[in-house]
Amino acid sequence: MKRNILIHPDPRLKKVCAPVDDLSDELRALADDMLETMYDAPGIGLAAPQIGVLERLIVLDCVKEEGATPRPLVMFNPEIISASDETSVYEEGCLSIPDQFAEVTRPAEVEVAWMDQNGKAQRETFDGLWATCVQHEIDHLNGKLFIDYLKPLKRQMITRKMVKLKRELARA
Ligand code: NI
């Protein structure tokens, strides 16, 4: 089932999310809903708070090439174990901040540990777009958005645009 994606500003996007300690069928179904919502948007990552669920769960799939096999990843309690000193810059966007993009500098490589949909512990090193995406999504679980990395003026400009967009959506 497709879920509604919250648009910034929303207090639920600023909260630190709670760890998942019991992997229920409900949470597994939620992960499937999040993947469906992400692919439909379309996007390459989605965090639970973006659909109003304040738990530590993210989904991502950064395979973008036409015709390539998708690689949906579901991560409960994702944690960055280590990050490279080397950085990379990507133009980031966010499904909660539609049509706004800005360059963000982050570690180029990160090792991430998480629990998968079967409750199994996983660990993997990501680079390229995957590294940026997984960091962006984990930030969501800590109430942090990519615009928080921007200069205040730019951030305020984007926020004002989103306030206007939400007003228009509410009227439609
Ligand atoms: Ni986002």
Backbone and ligand atoms as CSV (ligand in chain L), in Angstrom:
chain,resi,resn,atom,element,x,y,z
A,1,MET,N,N,0.837,-1.192,0.000
A,1,MET,CA,C,0.000,0.000,0.000
A,1,MET,C,C,0.881,1.255,0.000
A,2,LYS,N,N,0.561,2.145,-0.899
A,2,LYS,CA,C,1.314,3.390,-0.981
A,2,LYS,C,C,0.947,4.292,0.200
A,3,ARG,N,N,1.971,4.954,0.753
A,3,ARG,CA,C,1.736,5.848,1.894
A,3,ARG,C,C,1.927,7.298,1.469
A,4,ASN,N,N,1.366,8.182,2.272
A,4,ASN,CA,C,1.513,9.613,2.049
A,4,ASN,C,C,2.868,10.094,2.553
A,5,ILE,N,N,3.580,10.848,1.747
A,5,ILE,CA,C,4.880,11.370,2.176
A,5,ILE,C,C,4.704,12.772,2.764
A,6,LEU,N,N,5.221,12.956,3.981
A,6,LEU,CA,C,5.146,14.263,4.646
A,6,LEU,C,C,6.050,15.256,3.937
A,7,ILE,N,N,5.574,16.488,3.857
A,7,ILE,CA,C,6.361,17.562,3.260
A,7,ILE,C,C,6.896,18.461,4.375
A,8,HIS,N,N,8.187,18.803,4.263
A,8,HIS,CA,C,8.821,19.765,5.160
A,8,HIS,C,C,8.145,21.128,4.994
A,9,PRO,N,N,7.919,21.943,6.028
A,9,PRO,CA,C,8.234,21.673,7.433
A,9,PRO,C,C,7.114,20.889,8.128
A,10,ASP,N,N,7.554,19.916,8.917
A,10,ASP,CA,C,6.615,19.099,9.698
A,10,ASP,C,C,7.372,18.645,10.948
A,11,PRO,N,N,6.775,18.832,12.123
A,11,PRO,CA,C,7.501,18.493,13.359
A,11,PRO,C,C,7.990,17.037,13.391
A,12,ARG,N,N,7.257,16.135,12.711
A,12,ARG,CA,C,7.648,14.722,12.717
A,12,ARG,C,C,8.952,14.479,11.963
A,13,LEU,N,N,9.330,15.419,11.092
A,13,LEU,CA,C,10.592,15.279,10.348
A,13,LEU,C,C,11.783,15.778,11.159
A,14,LYS,N,N,11.512,16.332,12.345
A,14,LYS,CA,C,12.590,16.885,13.179
A,14,LYS,C,C,12.861,16.037,14.421
A,15,LYS,N,N,12.204,14.881,14.504
A,15,LYS,CA,C,12.305,14.045,15.708
A,15,LYS,C,C,13.398,12.978,15.584
A,16,VAL,N,N,13.987,12.632,16.726
A,16,VAL,CA,C,14.895,11.490,16.772
A,16,VAL,C,C,14.021,10.240,16.911
A,17,CYS,N,N,14.187,9.289,15.997
A,17,CYS,CA,C,13.314,8.108,15.963
A,17,CYS,C,C,13.796,7.028,16.933
A,18,ALA,N,N,12.855,6.203,17.349
A,18,ALA,CA,C,13.131,5.154,18.339
A,18,ALA,C,C,13.666,3.898,17.667
A,19,PRO,N,N,14.599,3.198,18.321
A,19,PRO,CA,C,15.109,1.937,17.768
A,19,PRO,C,C,14.000,0.888,17.698
A,20,VAL,N,N,14.111,0.002,16.716
A,20,VAL,CA,C,13.179,-1.117,16.579
A,20,VAL,C,C,13.774,-2.284,17.356
A,21,ASP,N,N,13.067,-2.789,18.384
A,21,ASP,CA,C,13.656,-3.945,19.075
A,21,ASP,C,C,12.887,-5.231,18.818
A,22,ASP,N,N,11.677,-5.089,18.303
A,22,ASP,CA,C,10.900,-6.289,17.998
A,22,ASP,C,C,10.425,-6.213,16.547
A,23,LEU,N,N,10.923,-7.133,15.715
A,23,LEU,CA,C,10.604,-7.103,14.291
A,23,LEU,C,C,9.257,-7.789,14.052
A,24,SER,N,N,8.190,-6.995,14.083
A,24,SER,CA,C,6.833,-7.535,13.928
A,24,SER,C,C,6.464,-7.650,12.455
A,25,ASP,N,N,5.404,-8.431,12.165
A,25,ASP,CA,C,4.887,-8.526,10.798
A,25,ASP,C,C,4.419,-7.156,10.327
A,26,GLU,N,N,3.928,-6.378,11.260
A,26,GLU,CA,C,3.450,-5.038,10.946
A,26,GLU,C,C,4.601,-4.172,10.409
A,27,LEU,N,N,5.765,-4.289,11.058
A,27,LEU,CA,C,6.925,-3.502,10.620
A,27,LEU,C,C,7.452,-3.990,9.274
A,28,ARG,N,N,7.408,-5.300,9.069
A,28,ARG,CA,C,7.829,-5.864,7.779
A,28,ARG,C,C,6.927,-5.359,6.654
A,29,ALA,N,N,5.615,-5.317,6.939
A,29,ALA,CA,C,4.645,-4.816,5.957
A,29,ALA,C,C,4.878,-3.330,5.705
A,30,LEU,N,N,5.241,-2.629,6.766
A,30,LEU,CA,C,5.531,-1.202,6.639
A,30,LEU,C,C,6.719,-0.986,5.699
A,31,ALA,N,N,7.742,-1.829,5.838
A,31,ALA,CA,C,8.920,-1.731,4.967
A,31,ALA,C,C,8.517,-1.940,3.501
A,32,ASP,N,N,7.638,-2.907,3.249
A,32,ASP,CA,C,7.153,-3.142,1.881
A,32,ASP,C,C,6.398,-1.922,1.359
A,33,ASP,N,N,5.567,-1.340,2.211
A,33,ASP,CA,C,4.833,-0.123,1.834
A,33,ASP,C,C,5.796,1.013,1.499
A,34,MET,N,N,6.871,1.108,2.290
A,34,MET,CA,C,7.837,2.181,2.064
A,34,MET,C,C,8.562,1.996,0.730
A,35,LEU,N,N,8.904,0.744,0.396
A,35,LEU,CA,C,9.555,0.481,-0.896
A,35,LEU,C,C,8.600,0.859,-2.033
A,36,GLU,N,N,7.343,0.443,-1.915
A,36,GLU,CA,C,6.351,0.751,-2.941
A,36,GLU,C,C,6.210,2.268,-3.110
A,37,THR,N,N,6.146,2.965,-1.978
A,37,THR,CA,C,6.002,4.426,-1.987
A,37,THR,C,C,7.222,5.092,-2.624
A,38,MET,N,N,8.424,4.563,-2.288
A,38,MET,CA,C,9.673,5.115,-2.820
A,38,MET,C,C,9.763,4.924,-4.337
A,39,TYR,N,N,9.490,3.705,-4.809
A,39,TYR,CA,C,9.582,3.426,-6.249
A,39,TYR,C,C,8.556,4.244,-7.022
A,40,ASP,N,N,7.378,4.417,-6.413
A,40,ASP,CA,C,6.303,5.142,-7.078
A,40,ASP,C,C,6.624,6.628,-7.215
A,41,ALA,N,N,7.373,7.181,-6.257
A,41,ALA,CA,C,7.565,8.646,-6.161
A,41,ALA,C,C,8.075,9.307,-7.458
A,42,PRO,N,N,9.133,8.892,-8.152
A,42,PRO,CA,C,10.095,7.874,-7.755
A,42,PRO,C,C,11.237,8.496,-6.969
A,43,GLY,N,N,11.829,7.664,-6.091
A,43,GLY,CA,C,12.980,8.116,-5.324
A,43,GLY,C,C,13.937,6.966,-5.132
A,44,ILE,N,N,15.105,7.243,-4.517
A,44,ILE,CA,C,16.113,6.191,-4.301
A,44,ILE,C,C,16.243,5.850,-2.818
A,45,GLY,N,N,15.503,6.553,-1.964
A,45,GLY,CA,C,15.552,6.263,-0.536
A,45,GLY,C,C,14.353,6.861,0.168
A,46,LEU,N,N,13.971,6.232,1.277
A,46,LEU,CA,C,12.857,6.758,2.071
A,46,LEU,C,C,13.055,6.317,3.516
A,47,ALA,N,N,12.786,7.228,4.436
A,47,ALA,CA,C,12.915,6.917,5.865
A,47,ALA,C,C,11.530,6.937,6.504
A,48,ALA,N,N,11.324,6.072,7.519
A,48,ALA,CA,C,10.010,5.931,8.151
A,48,ALA,C,C,9.397,7.263,8.609
A,49,PRO,N,N,10.178,8.184,9.209
A,49,PRO,CA,C,9.553,9.441,9.639
A,49,PRO,C,C,8.913,10.217,8.483
A,50,GLN,N,N,9.380,9.975,7.255
A,50,GLN,CA,C,8.804,10.676,6.107
A,50,GLN,C,C,7.364,10.243,5.834
A,51,ILE,N,N,6.971,9.088,6.372
A,51,ILE,CA,C,5.559,8.710,6.271
A,51,ILE,C,C,4.908,8.754,7.669
A,52,GLY,N,N,5.557,9.471,8.579
A,52,GLY,CA,C,4.969,9.744,9.884
A,52,GLY,C,C,5.176,8.656,10.923
A,53,VAL,N,N,6.058,7.693,10.637
A,53,VAL,CA,C,6.349,6.622,11.602
A,53,VAL,C,C,7.715,6.899,12.228
A,54,LEU,N,N,7.735,7.148,13.542
A,54,LEU,CA,C,8.966,7.599,14.181
A,54,LEU,C,C,9.790,6.426,14.708
A,55,GLU,N,N,10.144,5.514,13.804
A,55,GLU,CA,C,10.973,4.362,14.146
A,55,GLU,C,C,12.163,4.285,13.201
A,56,ARG,N,N,13.227,3.603,13.679
A,56,ARG,CA,C,14.471,3.600,12.906
A,56,ARG,C,C,14.409,2.546,11.796
A,57,LEU,N,N,13.862,2.953,10.683
A,57,LEU,CA,C,13.695,2.100,9.509
A,57,LEU,C,C,13.876,2.942,8.257
A,58,ILE,N,N,14.741,2.467,7.355
A,58,ILE,CA,C,14.921,3.142,6.064
A,58,ILE,C,C,14.878,2.091,4.943
A,59,VAL,N,N,14.539,2.534,3.751
A,59,VAL,CA,C,14.637,1.679,2.569
A,59,VAL,C,C,15.397,2.460,1.501
A,60,LEU,N,N,16.116,1.745,0.656
A,60,LEU,CA,C,16.817,2.416,-0.431
A,60,LEU,C,C,17.078,1.464,-1.593
A,61,ASP,N,N,17.246,2.038,-2.751
A,61,ASP,CA,C,17.659,1.308,-3.945
A,61,ASP,C,C,18.245,2.337,-4.897
A,62,CYS,N,N,19.578,2.324,-5.003
A,62,CYS,CA,C,20.260,3.336,-5.807
A,62,CYS,C,C,20.616,2.821,-7.206
A,63,VAL,N,N,20.077,1.672,-7.600
A,63,VAL,CA,C,20.289,1.181,-8.967
A,63,VAL,C,C,19.429,2.037,-9.891
A,64,LYS,N,N,20.065,2.800,-10.755
A,64,LYS,CA,C,19.299,3.732,-11.578
A,64,LYS,C,C,19.318,3.397,-13.067
A,65,GLU,N,N,20.286,2.558,-13.468
A,65,GLU,CA,C,20.436,2.270,-14.896
A,65,GLU,C,C,19.179,1.580,-15.424
A,66,GLU,N,N,18.748,2.029,-16.561
A,66,GLU,CA,C,17.579,1.444,-17.225
A,66,GLU,C,C,17.805,-0.053,-17.447
A,67,GLY,N,N,16.845,-0.864,-17.042
A,67,GLY,CA,C,16.927,-2.302,-17.296
A,67,GLY,C,C,17.776,-3.081,-16.319
A,68,ALA,N,N,18.474,-2.386,-15.409
A,68,ALA,CA,C,19.312,-3.080,-14.421
A,68,ALA,C,C,18.427,-3.719,-13.347
A,69,THR,N,N,18.950,-4.773,-12.714
A,69,THR,CA,C,18.197,-5.459,-11.657
A,69,THR,C,C,18.094,-4.561,-10.429
A,70,PRO,N,N,16.910,-4.335,-9.938
A,70,PRO,CA,C,16.771,-3.503,-8.731
A,70,PRO,C,C,17.440,-4.155,-7.519
A,71,ARG,N,N,17.844,-3.338,-6.555
A,71,ARG,CA,C,18.416,-3.890,-5.335
A,71,ARG,C,C,17.778,-3.205,-4.125
A,72,PRO,N,N,16.545,-3.601,-3.820
A,72,PRO,CA,C,15.882,-2.967,-2.672
A,72,PRO,C,C,16.527,-3.386,-1.362
A,73,LEU,N,N,16.913,-2.414,-0.553
A,73,LEU,CA,C,17.482,-2.703,0.769
A,73,LEU,C,C,16.558,-2.159,1.851
A,74,VAL,N,N,16.285,-2.982,2.843
A,74,VAL,CA,C,15.487,-2.581,4.001
A,74,VAL,C,C,16.413,-2.628,5.201
A,75,MET,N,N,16.525,-1.514,5.918
A,75,MET,CA,C,17.439,-1.452,7.061
A,75,MET,C,C,16.707,-1.009,8.328
A,76,PHE,N,N,16.677,-1.903,9.300
A,76,PHE,CA,C,16.191,-1.537,10.630
A,76,PHE,C,C,17.402,-1.164,11.477
A,77,ASN,N,N,17.273,-0.112,12.256
A,77,ASN,CA,C,18.353,0.362,13.134
A,77,ASN,C,C,19.705,0.514,12.409
A,78,PRO,N,N,19.711,1.155,11.253
A,78,PRO,CA,C,20.993,1.314,10.545
A,78,PRO,C,C,21.935,2.215,11.341
A,79,GLU,N,N,23.204,1.856,11.299
A,79,GLU,CA,C,24.199,2.592,12.079
A,79,GLU,C,C,25.474,2.715,11.269
A,80,ILE,N,N,26.052,3.898,11.245
A,80,ILE,CA,C,27.320,4.077,10.542
A,80,ILE,C,C,28.448,3.659,11.481
A,81,ILE,N,N,29.177,2.624,11.062
A,81,ILE,CA,C,30.252,2.061,11.875
A,81,ILE,C,C,31.536,2.845,11.658
A,82,SER,N,N,31.800,3.188,10.400
A,82,SER,CA,C,32.968,4.011,10.101
A,82,SER,C,C,32.731,4.791,8.818
A,83,ALA,N,N,33.419,5.909,8.715
A,83,ALA,CA,C,33.279,6.777,7.548
A,83,ALA,C,C,34.656,7.190,7.053
A,84,SER,N,N,34.823,7.316,5.756
A,84,SER,CA,C,36.120,7.695,5.185
A,84,SER,C,C,36.401,9.177,5.409
A,85,ASP,N,N,37.685,9.524,5.433
A,85,ASP,CA,C,38.062,10.939,5.492
A,85,ASP,C,C,37.783,11.587,4.150
A,86,GLU,N,N,37.948,10.788,3.121
A,86,GLU,CA,C,37.692,11.273,1.771
A,86,GLU,C,C,36.208,11.620,1.646
A,87,THR,N,N,35.908,12.748,1.012
A,87,THR,CA,C,34.511,13.159,0.878
A,87,THR,C,C,34.085,13.143,-0.590
A,88,SER,N,N,32.807,13.188,-0.795
A,88,SER,CA,C,32.287,13.359,-2.150
A,88,SER,C,C,31.106,14.319,-2.087
A,89,VAL,N,N,30.836,14.944,-3.219
A,89,VAL,CA,C,29.758,15.934,-3.287
A,89,VAL,C,C,28.698,15.426,-4.257
A,90,TYR,N,N,27.464,15.405,-3.799
A,90,TYR,CA,C,26.346,15.037,-4.673
A,90,TYR,C,C,25.274,16.103,-4.590
A,91,GLU,N,N,24.581,16.284,-5.675
A,91,GLU,CA,C,23.405,17.143,-5.645
A,91,GLU,C,C,22.275,16.300,-5.054
A,92,GLU,N,N,21.834,16.681,-3.860
A,92,GLU,CA,C,20.816,15.892,-3.175
A,92,GLU,C,C,19.438,16.515,-3.299
A,93,GLY,N,N,18.459,15.643,-3.199
A,93,GLY,CA,C,17.070,16.052,-3.145
A,93,GLY,C,C,16.408,15.203,-2.084
A,94,CYS,N,N,15.119,15.405,-1.864
A,94,CYS,CA,C,14.428,14.647,-0.824
A,94,CYS,C,C,12.944,14.616,-1.168
A,95,LEU,N,N,12.325,13.460,-0.988
A,95,LEU,CA,C,10.895,13.337,-1.311
A,95,LEU,C,C,10.039,14.218,-0.407
A,96,SER,N,N,10.597,14.632,0.740
A,96,SER,CA,C,9.862,15.525,1.638
A,96,SER,C,C,10.117,16.999,1.313
A,97,ILE,N,N,11.004,17.240,0.330
A,97,ILE,CA,C,11.314,18.617,-0.092
A,97,ILE,C,C,11.284,18.612,-1.621
A,98,PRO,N,N,10.121,18.443,-2.220
A,98,PRO,CA,C,10.033,18.204,-3.657
A,98,PRO,C,C,10.641,19.316,-4.507
A,99,ASP,N,N,11.319,18.891,-5.569
A,99,ASP,CA,C,11.858,19.786,-6.600
A,99,ASP,C,C,12.922,20.764,-6.112
A,100,GLN,N,N,13.541,20.488,-4.973
A,100,GLN,CA,C,14.629,21.338,-4.481
A,100,GLN,C,C,15.885,20.482,-4.404
A,101,PHE,N,N,16.971,21.014,-4.935
A,101,PHE,CA,C,18.215,20.246,-4.974
A,101,PHE,C,C,19.371,21.134,-4.550
A,102,ALA,N,N,20.351,20.544,-3.880
A,102,ALA,CA,C,21.536,21.307,-3.492
A,102,ALA,C,C,22.691,20.352,-3.248
A,103,GLU,N,N,23.908,20.870,-3.462
A,103,GLU,CA,C,25.099,20.051,-3.258
A,103,GLU,C,C,25.388,19.895,-1.770
A,104,VAL,N,N,25.671,18.652,-1.378
A,104,VAL,CA,C,26.028,18.356,0.012
A,104,VAL,C,C,27.313,17.525,0.003
A,105,THR,N,N,28.240,17.886,0.889
A,105,THR,CA,C,29.494,17.139,1.025
A,105,THR,C,C,29.365,16.145,2.169
A,106,ARG,N,N,29.708,14.890,1.886
A,106,ARG,CA,C,29.643,13.837,2.912
A,106,ARG,C,C,30.827,12.902,2.732
A,107,PRO,N,N,31.124,12.066,3.742
A,107,PRO,CA,C,32.144,11.028,3.556
A,107,PRO,C,C,31.831,10.194,2.313
A,108,ALA,N,N,32.870,9.882,1.532
A,108,ALA,CA,C,32.678,9.175,0.267
A,108,ALA,C,C,32.346,7.706,0.472
A,109,GLU,N,N,32.779,7.173,1.619
A,109,GLU,CA,C,32.592,5.752,1.881
A,109,GLU,C,C,32.163,5.562,3.330
A,110,VAL,N,N,31.153,4.737,3.540
A,110,VAL,CA,C,30.719,4.443,4.919
A,110,VAL,C,C,30.443,2.956,5.087
A,111,GLU,N,N,30.807,2.465,6.264
A,111,GLU,CA,C,30.448,1.098,6.616
A,111,GLU,C,C,29.200,1.175,7.487
A,112,VAL,N,N,28.179,0.418,7.102
A,112,VAL,CA,C,26.888,0.485,7.793
A,112,VAL,C,C,26.513,-0.893,8.334
A,113,ALA,N,N,26.014,-0.919,9.548
A,113,ALA,CA,C,25.478,-2.150,10.140
A,113,ALA,C,C,23.978,-1.955,10.320
A,114,TRP,N,N,23.204,-3.007,10.083
A,114,TRP,CA,C,21.754,-2.924,10.261
A,114,TRP,C,C,21.168,-4.310,10.439
A,115,MET,N,N,19.852,-4.331,10.693
A,115,MET,CA,C,19.122,-5.584,10.781
A,115,MET,C,C,18.204,-5.637,9.563
A,116,ASP,N,N,18.218,-6.765,8.858
A,116,ASP,CA,C,17.391,-6.856,7.648
A,116,ASP,C,C,15.968,-7.307,7.985
A,117,GLN,N,N,15.150,-7.477,6.941
A,117,GLN,CA,C,13.732,-7.806,7.120
A,117,GLN,C,C,13.518,-9.167,7.797
A,118,ASN,N,N,14.556,-10.026,7.752
A,118,ASN,CA,C,14.458,-11.338,8.401
A,118,ASN,C,C,15.038,-11.320,9.813
A,119,GLY,N,N,15.424,-10.125,10.268
A,119,GLY,CA,C,15.978,-10.007,11.605
A,119,GLY,C,C,17.451,-10.370,11.670
A,120,LYS,N,N,18.082,-10.497,10.486
A,120,LYS,CA,C,19.484,-10.889,10.428
A,120,LYS,C,C,20.381,-9.654,10.429
A,121,ALA,N,N,21.494,-9.742,11.181
A,121,ALA,CA,C,22.445,-8.630,11.212
A,121,ALA,C,C,23.211,-8.571,9.902
A,122,GLN,N,N,23.330,-7.384,9.342
A,122,GLN,CA,C,24.051,-7.185,8.085
A,122,GLN,C,C,25.087,-6.097,8.270
A,123,ARG,N,N,26.113,-6.148,7.423
A,123,ARG,CA,C,27.144,-5.120,7.463
A,123,ARG,C,C,27.712,-4.980,6.057
A,124,GLU,N,N,27.857,-3.756,5.598
A,124,GLU,CA,C,28.356,-3.558,4.236
A,124,GLU,C,C,28.975,-2.173,4.111
A,125,THR,N,N,29.970,-2.075,3.223
A,125,THR,CA,C,30.579,-0.780,2.934
A,125,THR,C,C,29.984,-0.239,1.636
A,126,PHE,N,N,29.536,0.991,1.694
A,126,PHE,CA,C,28.920,1.629,0.532
A,126,PHE,C,C,29.787,2.774,0.040
A,127,ASP,N,N,29.777,2.975,-1.283
A,127,ASP,CA,C,30.437,4.165,-1.830
A,127,ASP,C,C,29.537,4.776,-2.893
A,128,GLY,N,N,30.046,5.820,-3.541
A,128,GLY,CA,C,29.275,6.481,-4.594
A,128,GLY,C,C,27.922,6.969,-4.097
A,129,LEU,N,N,26.939,6.878,-4.972
A,129,LEU,CA,C,25.592,7.355,-4.654
A,129,LEU,C,C,24.999,6.607,-3.457
A,130,TRP,N,N,25.324,5.296,-3.345
A,130,TRP,CA,C,24.808,4.497,-2.222
A,130,TRP,C,C,25.256,5.090,-0.887
A,131,ALA,N,N,26.500,5.521,-0.808
A,131,ALA,CA,C,27.035,6.077,0.443
A,131,ALA,C,C,26.302,7.361,0.813
A,132,THR,N,N,26.106,8.223,-0.165
A,132,THR,CA,C,25.391,9.479,0.089
A,132,THR,C,C,23.956,9.199,0.504
A,133,CYS,N,N,23.301,8.294,-0.227
A,133,CYS,CA,C,21.887,7.996,0.036
A,133,CYS,C,C,21.688,7.410,1.437
A,134,VAL,N,N,22.538,6.454,1.806
A,134,VAL,CA,C,22.335,5.809,3.114
A,134,VAL,C,C,22.577,6.821,4.242
A,135,GLN,N,N,23.528,7.735,4.058
A,135,GLN,CA,C,23.767,8.768,5.081
A,135,GLN,C,C,22.589,9.733,5.157
A,136,HIS,N,N,22.061,10.110,3.995
A,136,HIS,CA,C,20.903,11.009,3.935
A,136,HIS,C,C,19.711,10.379,4.679
A,137,GLU,N,N,19.476,9.087,4.443
A,137,GLU,CA,C,18.330,8.422,5.075
A,137,GLU,C,C,18.535,8.247,6.583
A,138,ILE,N,N,19.745,7.904,6.993
A,138,ILE,CA,C,20.020,7.762,8.432
A,138,ILE,C,C,19.856,9.124,9.123
A,139,ASP,N,N,20.251,10.199,8.451
A,139,ASP,CA,C,20.026,11.547,8.991
A,139,ASP,C,C,18.553,11.757,9.333
A,140,HIS,N,N,17.659,11.285,8.449
A,140,HIS,CA,C,16.212,11.442,8.686
A,140,HIS,C,C,15.816,10.852,10.043
A,141,LEU,N,N,16.458,9.743,10.422
A,141,LEU,CA,C,16.108,9.069,11.685
A,141,LEU,C,C,16.549,9.895,12.887
A,142,ASN,N,N,17.424,10.877,12.630
A,142,ASN,CA,C,17.879,11.760,13.696
A,142,ASN,C,C,17.304,13.170,13.544
A,143,GLY,N,N,16.249,13.273,12.764
A,143,GLY,CA,C,15.573,14.560,12.590
A,143,GLY,C,C,16.347,15.557,11.773
A,144,LYS,N,N,17.241,15.051,10.926
A,144,LYS,CA,C,18.088,15.954,10.145
A,144,LYS,C,C,17.770,15.843,8.659
A,145,LEU,N,N,17.656,16.977,7.998
A,145,LEU,CA,C,17.358,17.026,6.567
A,145,LEU,C,C,18.578,17.529,5.813
A,146,PHE,N,N,18.649,17.252,4.500
A,146,PHE,CA,C,19.840,17.692,3.749
A,146,PHE,C,C,19.977,19.207,3.737
A,147,ILE,N,N,18.852,19.916,3.863
A,147,ILE,CA,C,18.941,21.389,3.850
A,147,ILE,C,C,19.593,21.923,5.124
A,148,ASP,N,N,19.689,21.081,6.157
A,148,ASP,CA,C,20.379,21.497,7.384
A,148,ASP,C,C,21.883,21.664,7.159
A,149,TYR,N,N,22.389,21.139,6.040
A,149,TYR,CA,C,23.812,21.302,5.697
A,149,TYR,C,C,24.055,22.590,4.920
A,150,LEU,N,N,22.972,23.261,4.511
A,150,LEU,CA,C,23.117,24.446,3.671
A,150,LEU,C,C,23.239,25.707,4.527
A,151,LYS,N,N,23.644,26.797,3.884
A,151,LYS,CA,C,23.713,28.076,4.587
A,151,LYS,C,C,22.293,28.488,4.973
A,152,PRO,N,N,22.148,29.160,6.153
A,152,PRO,CA,C,20.814,29.507,6.654
A,152,PRO,C,C,19.914,30.199,5.629
A,153,LEU,N,N,20.480,31.089,4.860
A,153,LEU,CA,C,19.671,31.845,3.903
A,153,LEU,C,C,19.035,30.926,2.858
A,154,LYS,N,N,19.866,30.008,2.347
A,154,LYS,CA,C,19.388,29.048,1.337
A,154,LYS,C,C,18.323,28.135,1.951
A,155,ARG,N,N,18.586,27.710,3.178
A,155,ARG,CA,C,17.652,26.820,3.867
A,155,ARG,C,C,16.299,27.515,4.088
A,156,GLN,N,N,16.354,28.775,4.508
A,156,GLN,CA,C,15.116,29.527,4.745
A,156,GLN,C,C,14.339,29.738,3.454
A,157,MET,N,N,15.081,29.959,2.370
A,157,MET,CA,C,14.436,30.166,1.075
A,157,MET,C,C,13.662,28.904,0.671
A,158,ILE,N,N,14.319,27.751,0.834
A,158,ILE,CA,C,13.678,26.481,0.473
A,158,ILE,C,C,12.477,26.224,1.381
A,159,THR,N,N,12.644,26.480,2.674
A,159,THR,CA,C,11.548,26.255,3.622
A,159,THR,C,C,10.336,27.120,3.276
A,160,ARG,N,N,10.606,28.372,2.913
A,160,ARG,CA,C,9.492,29.262,2.522
A,160,ARG,C,C,8.741,28.709,1.313
A,161,LYS,N,N,9.510,28.189,0.345
A,161,LYS,CA,C,8.881,27.591,-0.845
A,161,LYS,C,C,8.003,26.410,-0.465
A,162,MET,N,N,8.471,25.619,0.497
A,162,MET,CA,C,7.717,24.434,0.916
A,162,MET,C,C,6.442,24.821,1.675
A,163,VAL,N,N,6.530,25.885,2.470
A,163,VAL,CA,C,5.347,26.380,3.192
A,163,VAL,C,C,4.281,26.788,2.176
A,164,LYS,N,N,4.736,27.459,1.121
A,164,LYS,CA,C,3.833,27.906,0.065
A,164,LYS,C,C,3.232,26.699,-0.655
A,165,LEU,N,N,4.081,25.726,-0.969
A,165,LEU,CA,C,3.617,24.506,-1.660
A,165,LEU,C,C,2.551,23.783,-0.832
A,166,LYS,N,N,2.802,23.679,0.473
A,166,LYS,CA,C,1.858,22.974,1.345
A,166,LYS,C,C,0.510,23.714,1.402
A,167,ARG,N,N,0.583,25.030,1.380
A,167,ARG,CA,C,-0.634,25.845,1.385
A,167,ARG,C,C,-1.427,25.567,0.116
A,168,GLU,N,N,-0.706,25.501,-1.014
A,168,GLU,CA,C,-1.366,25.239,-2.291
A,168,GLU,C,C,-1.978,23.847,-2.327
A,169,LEU,N,N,-1.226,22.866,-1.793
A,169,LEU,CA,C,-1.709,21.458,-1.779
A,169,LEU,C,C,-2.956,21.334,-0.909
A,170,ALA,N,N,-2.970,22.094,0.205
A,170,ALA,CA,C,-4.103,22.023,1.129
A,170,ALA,C,C,-5.358,22.593,0.499
A,171,ARG,N,N,-5.154,23.568,-0.391
A,171,ARG,CA,C,-6.285,24.234,-1.038
A,171,ARG,C,C,-6.836,23.396,-2.195
A,172,ALA,N,N,-5.948,22.585,-2.803
A,172,ALA,CA,C,-6.343,21.846,-4.016
A,172,ALA,C,C,-7.369,20.757,-3.711
L,1,NI,NI,NI,15.165,12.668,2.278
